[in-house]
């Protein structure tokens, strides 16, 4: 039985839009491996409960993708010969996030399957066997986060359809050194200004010795939240707190300002 690909937001359909004009299709079986060349990218995407919009209270998740040089189509298994240009990489987290900033690479994949639920943000998904760039094999980072997250035992469903997921997504963007992704959660009139500028955020958060980690998030009022976080620079470690102010525009929440409650 064919699995149905549930592709939630329209702009993802446009971004990862399939090409129906792909030429010769490749036959796929359960143990198929294929080597493809494309550009790596990383995105923060909406998840449960609605898989539509983090700024409206959906949870968030990171997604790693390979955008192909040329559209391709598959037949066999769940594939019907439809062409596509993007593959979601199931084990992209095993690699250094710095690689996922437009690098053109050759990726060997296996376990290819058609997307069928809201966590699948491309029409095809696969597992990385290896990645090479200019003939050199890129090794997995195998990084394991050892810092404790104070609220990791909380029931995340209580945060659905509140501003809390977007606050978490903002700090997650900073953790992976992506000021451009963090800006999606800042009120439009304050983007590219001061500390909220992409260059400023990339320069600071992208060069930390130990990336920033949001450890605790608590509600003060409907428009004010307190965060606890830590990170390490080259000379010092920060254990900080801040108040995050939330604004709403056209039914979507944004970060309107952040007030540090300590020295960092």
Secondary structure, 3 states (H helix, E strand, C coil): CCCCCCCCCHHHHHHCCCCCCCCCCEECCCCCEEEEEEEEEEEEEECCCCCCCHHHCCCEEEEEEEEEEEEEEEEECCEEEEEEEEEEECCHHHCCHHHCCCCEEEEEEEEEEECCCCCCCCCEEEEEEEEEECCEEECCCCCCCCCCCCCCCCCHHHHCCCCHHHHHHHHHHHHCCCHHHHHHHECHHHCCCHHHCHHHHHHHHCCCCEEEEEEEEEEEECCEEEEEEEEECCCCEEEEEEEEEEEEECCEEEEEEEEECCCC
